[in-house]
C-alpha cells in the first residue's frame, strides 16, 4: 500500500529532527571523551551502548505487534503528549528568556574538565568509556522511544527509523569533519519544533486510540500543529514581560 506524503512526511521529519537534537548532545559528550581520554574509550563506550539499544529494540519491538492497535495508539499518544509538552515547556521558557539556552560549547568544556580531573591511565580511560556509554544510551533511548512512538501508530516504524538513520549519518559526517562541538545547530528552535510535532502526534494518536473521527483524517495533524504553534507563540509573548520585570529588579 502506498502511503500519502501527508502521512509519511510528519513521521520522517519528527524522527529526524528529534534525533538531531538528541545526537547533538551525545556527540558533544563523545567529543569531550575523545579529547580527554582518546578515541578508543569513546568508540568502545559508543559500541557497547549501541549493542544494548539494539538488544532492547530486538526484545521489545516484536511485542508491539501483540498489543491491539487502538490500545497501542492511546498509550503511545498519552506518552507522546507528556514527552512533547516537556520539550515544549522548556523551549517556551528559553524563548521567553526565563531559562538559559543550552550551550554545547559550555557543555563540552564542563565535560572535558570533569574528565581531566580524573586519575590518569587505565582508570581515566575506563571512566571516559563509561561516560560515552551513558551518553549514547540515554540519548539513544529517547531516540528509540520517539521512533517507536511516531511510527508504531500505523505501522510506519521503518519510515520513522529512516528519519533517525538519516540524522545519525548526517551528525556523524558533520561531526567528523568539524571535530568540535556543534554550536551552530539551532537546538532550541529544533526542540520547539519537535515539541510541537510530538504533542500534535500525541493528541492525534490518543484520539485515534479512542476512536475519535478526526476531520480530514491525517490533515488534522496539521491543524493540531498550527493550533499549538499559536498557543506557544502566545505563551512566549505573555512570559516575556516577566523576564523584563526580572531584569529591572536586578538592576
The 8 nearest C-alpha neighbors of each residue, nearest first, counted from 0:
[[1, 2, 3, 154, 155, 153, 7, 6],
 [2, 0, 3, 4, 7, 6, 155, 5],
 [1, 3, 0, 4, 6, 7, 5, 155],
 [4, 2, 5, 6, 7, 1, 8, 217],
 [3, 5, 7, 6, 8, 2, 9, 1],
 [6, 4, 3, 8, 7, 9, 217, 218],
 [7, 5, 4, 3, 8, 217, 9, 2],
 [6, 8, 4, 10, 9, 5, 11, 3],
 [7, 9, 11, 10, 4, 5, 12, 6],
 [10, 8, 12, 11, 7, 13, 6, 5],
 [11, 9, 13, 7, 8, 12, 159, 149],
 [10, 12, 162, 159, 8, 14, 13, 9],
 [13, 11, 15, 9, 14, 10, 8, 16],
 [14, 12, 10, 16, 15, 11, 9, 17],
 [13, 15, 162, 163, 17, 11, 159, 12],
 [16, 14, 162, 163, 12, 18, 166, 13],
 [17, 15, 19, 18, 13, 14, 12, 193],
 [18, 16, 20, 14, 19, 15, 193, 13],
 [17, 19, 21, 15, 16, 20, 163, 142],
 [20, 18, 16, 22, 17, 166, 21, 23],
 [21, 19, 23, 17, 18, 22, 186, 16],
 [20, 22, 18, 138, 24, 23, 19, 25],
 [23, 21, 25, 19, 24, 20, 18, 26],
 [24, 22, 26, 20, 21, 25, 19, 27],
 [23, 25, 27, 22, 21, 26, 20, 28],
 [24, 26, 22, 28, 27, 134, 23, 135],
 [25, 27, 29, 23, 28, 24, 22, 30],
 [28, 26, 30, 24, 25, 180, 29, 107],
 [27, 29, 31, 25, 26, 30, 32, 107],
 [30, 28, 26, 32, 31, 27, 131, 41],
 [29, 31, 33, 27, 32, 28, 26, 34],
 [30, 32, 111, 28, 34, 29, 33, 107],
 [33, 31, 29, 35, 30, 127, 36, 34],
 [32, 34, 37, 38, 30, 36, 31, 41],
 [35, 33, 31, 32, 37, 36, 30, 38],
 [34, 36, 32, 33, 115, 111, 31, 37],
 [35, 37, 33, 32, 124, 34, 127, 123],
 [38, 36, 33, 39, 34, 35, 40, 32],
 [37, 39, 33, 41, 40, 42, 36, 32],
 [38, 40, 42, 41, 37, 43, 33, 128],
 [41, 39, 128, 43, 42, 38, 124, 127],
 [42, 40, 38, 44, 39, 128, 131, 33],
 [41, 43, 45, 39, 44, 40, 38, 46],
 [44, 42, 40, 46, 45, 41, 39, 47],
 [45, 43, 132, 128, 131, 47, 41, 42],
 [44, 46, 42, 48, 132, 43, 47, 131],
 [45, 47, 49, 43, 48, 44, 42, 50],
 [46, 48, 50, 44, 49, 45, 43, 51],
 [49, 47, 136, 51, 132, 45, 50, 46],
 [48, 50, 52, 46, 51, 47, 53, 45],
 [49, 51, 53, 47, 48, 52, 54, 46],
 [52, 50, 54, 48, 49, 53, 55, 47],
 [51, 53, 49, 55, 54, 50, 48, 56],
 [52, 54, 50, 56, 55, 51, 49, 57],
 [55, 53, 57, 51, 52, 56, 58, 50],
 [54, 56, 52, 58, 57, 53, 59, 51],
 [55, 57, 60, 53, 59, 54, 58, 52],
 [58, 56, 54, 55, 60, 59, 53, 61],
 [59, 57, 55, 56, 60, 54, 61, 62],
 [58, 60, 62, 56, 61, 57, 55, 63],
 [59, 61, 56, 62, 57, 63, 58, 55],
 [62, 60, 63, 64, 59, 58, 57, 65],
 [63, 61, 59, 64, 65, 60, 66, 58],
 [64, 62, 65, 61, 66, 60, 59, 71],
 [65, 63, 62, 66, 61, 67, 60, 68],
 [64, 66, 63, 62, 67, 61, 68, 71],
 [65, 67, 63, 64, 71, 68, 70, 62],
 [68, 66, 70, 69, 71, 65, 64, 63],
 [67, 69, 71, 70, 72, 66, 152, 208],
 [70, 68, 208, 72, 71, 67, 73, 207],
 [69, 71, 73, 67, 72, 68, 208, 74],
 [72, 70, 68, 74, 69, 73, 75, 66],
 [73, 71, 208, 204, 69, 75, 152, 70],
 [72, 74, 205, 208, 76, 70, 71, 75],
 [75, 73, 77, 71, 76, 72, 70, 78],
 [76, 74, 78, 72, 77, 73, 148, 71],
 [75, 77, 201, 205, 204, 79, 73, 74],
 [76, 78, 80, 74, 79, 75, 201, 205],
 [79, 77, 75, 81, 80, 76, 82, 74],
 [78, 80, 201, 82, 76, 81, 77, 83],
 [79, 81, 201, 198, 83, 77, 78, 82],
 [82, 80, 78, 84, 79, 83, 85, 77],
 [81, 83, 79, 85, 80, 84, 78, 86],
 [84, 82, 194, 198, 197, 80, 86, 85],
 [83, 85, 87, 81, 86, 82, 88, 80],
 [86, 84, 88, 82, 83, 87, 81, 89],
 [87, 85, 194, 83, 89, 84, 88, 90],
 [86, 88, 194, 84, 90, 85, 89, 191],
 [87, 89, 91, 85, 90, 86, 84, 92],
 [90, 88, 92, 86, 91, 87, 93, 85],
 [89, 91, 87, 93, 191, 88, 92, 187],
 [92, 90, 94, 88, 93, 89, 235, 87],
 [93, 91, 95, 97, 89, 98, 94, 90],
 [94, 92, 98, 96, 90, 95, 91, 97],
 [93, 95, 91, 96, 92, 90, 235, 97],
 [94, 96, 239, 92, 235, 93, 97, 238],
 [97, 95, 93, 94, 98, 242, 92, 99],
 [96, 98, 92, 95, 93, 242, 99, 94],
 [99, 97, 93, 92, 96, 100, 89, 95],
 [100, 98, 93, 101, 96, 97, 92, 102],
 [101, 99, 93, 102, 98, 187, 96, 94],
 [100, 102, 103, 99, 187, 186, 106, 105],
 [103, 101, 105, 104, 100, 106, 182, 99],
 [102, 104, 106, 105, 182, 107, 180, 101],
 [105, 103, 107, 102, 106, 180, 108, 182],
 [104, 106, 108, 107, 102, 103, 109, 101],
 [107, 105, 103, 109, 104, 108, 110, 102],
 [106, 108, 104, 110, 105, 109, 27, 31],
 [109, 107, 105, 111, 106, 110, 112, 104],
 [108, 110, 106, 112, 107, 111, 105, 113],
 [109, 111, 113, 107, 112, 108, 106, 31],
 [112, 110, 31, 114, 108, 113, 109, 35],
 [113, 111, 115, 109, 114, 110, 108, 116],
 [112, 114, 110, 116, 111, 115, 109, 117],
 [113, 115, 111, 116, 112, 117, 35, 110],
 [116, 114, 112, 117, 113, 35, 111, 118],
 [117, 115, 113, 114, 112, 118, 111, 119],
 [116, 118, 115, 114, 123, 119, 113, 122],
 [119, 117, 123, 122, 116, 120, 115, 121],
 [120, 118, 123, 122, 117, 121, 124, 115],
 [121, 119, 123, 122, 124, 118, 125, 36],
 [120, 122, 124, 123, 125, 119, 126, 118],
 [123, 121, 125, 124, 120, 126, 118, 119],
 [122, 124, 126, 119, 125, 121, 118, 120],
 [125, 123, 127, 121, 126, 122, 36, 40],
 [126, 124, 122, 128, 127, 123, 121, 129],
 [125, 127, 123, 129, 124, 128, 122, 130],
 [126, 128, 124, 130, 125, 32, 129, 40],
 [127, 129, 40, 44, 125, 131, 130, 41],
 [128, 130, 132, 126, 127, 131, 44, 133],
 [131, 129, 127, 133, 132, 128, 126, 134],
 [132, 130, 44, 128, 134, 129, 41, 133],
 [131, 133, 44, 129, 48, 45, 130, 135],
 [134, 132, 136, 130, 131, 135, 137, 129],
 [135, 133, 131, 137, 25, 136, 132, 138],
 [134, 136, 138, 132, 139, 133, 137, 25],
 [135, 137, 139, 48, 133, 134, 138, 140],
 [138, 136, 140, 139, 134, 135, 133, 141],
 [137, 139, 141, 135, 21, 140, 136, 134],
 [140, 138, 136, 142, 141, 137, 135, 143],
 [141, 139, 143, 137, 142, 138, 136, 144],
 [140, 142, 144, 138, 139, 143, 145, 137],
 [141, 143, 139, 145, 140, 144, 18, 146],
 [144, 142, 140, 146, 141, 145, 139, 147],
 [143, 145, 141, 147, 142, 146, 148, 140],
 [146, 144, 148, 142, 147, 143, 149, 141],
 [147, 145, 143, 159, 144, 148, 149, 14],
 [148, 146, 150, 144, 151, 145, 149, 143],
 [149, 147, 145, 146, 150, 75, 151, 144],
 [150, 148, 146, 147, 10, 145, 151, 152],
 [151, 149, 156, 155, 147, 159, 148, 152],
 [150, 152, 154, 156, 147, 153, 148, 155],
 [151, 153, 72, 150, 154, 149, 204, 148],
 [154, 152, 151, 155, 150, 68, 156, 72],
 [153, 155, 151, 156, 152, 150, 157, 158],
 [156, 154, 150, 158, 153, 157, 151, 159],
 [155, 157, 150, 159, 151, 158, 154, 160],
 [158, 156, 160, 159, 155, 161, 150, 154],
 [159, 157, 161, 160, 155, 156, 11, 162],
 [158, 160, 11, 156, 162, 146, 150, 161],
 [161, 159, 157, 163, 158, 162, 146, 164],
 [160, 162, 158, 164, 159, 163, 157, 165],
 [163, 161, 15, 11, 159, 14, 165, 160],
 [162, 164, 15, 160, 166, 14, 161, 165],
 [165, 163, 161, 167, 166, 162, 160, 168],
 [166, 164, 162, 168, 167, 163, 169, 161],
 [165, 167, 169, 163, 164, 15, 19, 168],
 [168, 166, 164, 170, 169, 165, 171, 163],
 [169, 167, 171, 165, 170, 166, 172, 164],
 [170, 168, 166, 172, 167, 171, 173, 165],
 [169, 171, 167, 173, 168, 172, 174, 166],
 [172, 170, 174, 168, 169, 173, 175, 167],
 [171, 173, 175, 169, 174, 170, 168, 176],
 [174, 172, 176, 170, 175, 171, 169, 177],
 [173, 175, 171, 177, 178, 176, 172, 170],
 [176, 174, 172, 178, 173, 177, 171, 170],
 [175, 177, 173, 174, 178, 172, 171, 179],
 [176, 178, 174, 179, 175, 173, 180, 181],
 [179, 177, 175, 174, 176, 180, 30, 173],
 [178, 180, 177, 181, 174, 30, 27, 182],
 [181, 179, 27, 182, 104, 103, 107, 178],
 [182, 180, 183, 184, 179, 103, 23, 174],
 [181, 183, 184, 103, 180, 104, 102, 185],
 [184, 182, 181, 185, 186, 180, 103, 102],
 [183, 185, 186, 182, 181, 23, 189, 20],
 [186, 184, 188, 187, 183, 189, 182, 190],
 [185, 187, 189, 184, 188, 190, 20, 101],
 [188, 186, 190, 189, 185, 90, 191, 100],
 [189, 187, 191, 190, 186, 185, 192, 90],
 [188, 190, 186, 192, 187, 191, 193, 185],
 [191, 189, 187, 193, 188, 192, 194, 186],
 [190, 192, 188, 194, 90, 189, 193, 87],
 [193, 191, 195, 189, 194, 190, 196, 188],
 [194, 192, 196, 190, 195, 191, 17, 197],
 [193, 195, 83, 87, 86, 191, 197, 192],
 [196, 194, 192, 198, 193, 197, 199, 224],
 [195, 197, 193, 199, 198, 194, 200, 192],
 [198, 196, 83, 200, 194, 199, 195, 79],
 [197, 199, 80, 83, 201, 195, 200, 196],
 [198, 200, 196, 202, 224, 201, 197, 223],
 [201, 199, 203, 197, 198, 202, 204, 196],
 [202, 200, 76, 79, 80, 198, 204, 199],
 [201, 203, 205, 199, 200, 204, 76, 206],
 [202, 204, 200, 206, 201, 205, 199, 207],
 [205, 203, 76, 207, 72, 201, 206, 202],
 [206, 204, 73, 76, 208, 202, 207, 203],
 [207, 205, 211, 209, 203, 204, 208, 210],
 [208, 206, 204, 210, 209, 205, 211, 203],
 [207, 209, 69, 73, 72, 205, 206, 210],
 [210, 208, 206, 207, 211, 205, 73, 69],
 [209, 211, 207, 208, 206, 212, 69, 205],
 [210, 212, 206, 207, 209, 213, 208, 205],
 [213, 211, 210, 214, 216, 207, 206, 215],
 [212, 214, 216, 211, 215, 219, 217, 206],
 [215, 213, 216, 219, 212, 218, 217, 211],
 [214, 216, 218, 219, 217, 213, 212, 220],
 [217, 215, 213, 214, 218, 219, 212, 220],
 [218, 216, 219, 220, 215, 6, 5, 213],
 [219, 217, 220, 215, 221, 216, 222, 5],
 [218, 220, 222, 217, 221, 216, 215, 223],
 [221, 219, 223, 218, 222, 217, 224, 199],
 [222, 220, 224, 219, 218, 223, 225, 217],
 [221, 223, 219, 225, 224, 220, 226, 218],
 [224, 222, 226, 220, 221, 199, 225, 219],
 [223, 225, 221, 227, 199, 222, 226, 220],
 [226, 224, 228, 222, 227, 223, 221, 229],
 [227, 225, 223, 229, 224, 228, 222, 230],
 [226, 228, 230, 229, 224, 225, 231, 223],
 [229, 227, 225, 231, 226, 230, 232, 224],
 [228, 230, 232, 226, 227, 231, 233, 225],
 [231, 229, 227, 233, 232, 228, 234, 226],
 [232, 230, 234, 228, 233, 229, 227, 235],
 [233, 231, 235, 229, 234, 230, 228, 236],
 [232, 234, 230, 236, 231, 235, 237, 229],
 [235, 233, 231, 237, 232, 236, 238, 230],
 [234, 236, 95, 232, 238, 237, 233, 91],
 [237, 235, 233, 234, 239, 238, 232, 95],
 [236, 238, 234, 235, 239, 233, 240, 241],
 [237, 239, 235, 241, 236, 240, 95, 234],
 [238, 240, 95, 242, 241, 236, 237, 235],
 [241, 239, 243, 242, 238, 244, 237, 236],
 [242, 240, 244, 239, 238, 243, 245, 237],
 [243, 241, 245, 239, 240, 244, 97, 96],
 [242, 244, 240, 246, 245, 241, 247, 239],
 [245, 243, 241, 247, 242, 246, 240, 248],
 [246, 244, 242, 248, 243, 247, 241, 249],
 [245, 247, 243, 249, 248, 244, 250, 242],
 [246, 248, 244, 250, 249, 245, 243, 242],
 [247, 249, 245, 246, 250, 244, 243, 242],
 [250, 248, 246, 247, 245, 244, 243, 242],
 [249, 247, 248, 246, 245, 244, 243, 242]]
